[in-house]
């Protein structure tokens, strides 16, 4: 096995190999939500979600600076994390598609904390933005968890460019 060690990824020769290597790490799938300045909900699919701290309860995720949803999250002071269940691939695809009303026909509600949350998500975390960190071509959002809820079910997993379902061993 050849290992590539580089100070900077050469986009013409190594970018696809680098992305393939990153895809070997299986992740859960989330829809991140916020409220636009006009009051309408905004959302985007993300698999960069991670816990940071239990005390205080902190989580993080990252979003590409060139995302069509970037401005809504950059300006917002709260966001929601909606962890998708194994039967919600349609939601993942919908919230990653550009040029459509992502919330049209999607069951959701505005929480008492002003965060859009999706019905039937496996878990939700409602967060206040604690910090934002510019990192390369992404912004890392750190959120303090204000409220959370979860239910039983199987998670939607993304690995090697495809959706997967899990089973306990």
Buried (B, 14 or more C-beta within 10 A) or exposed (E): EEEEEEEEEEEEEBEEEBEEEEBEEEBBBBBBBBBBEEEEBBBBBBBBBEEBEEEEBBBBBBBBEEBEBBEBBBEBEBBBBBBBBBEBBEBBEBBBEEEEEBBEEBEBEBBEEBBBBBEBBBBBBBBBBBEEEEEEEBBBBBBBBBBEEEEEBEBBBBEEEEBEEEEEE
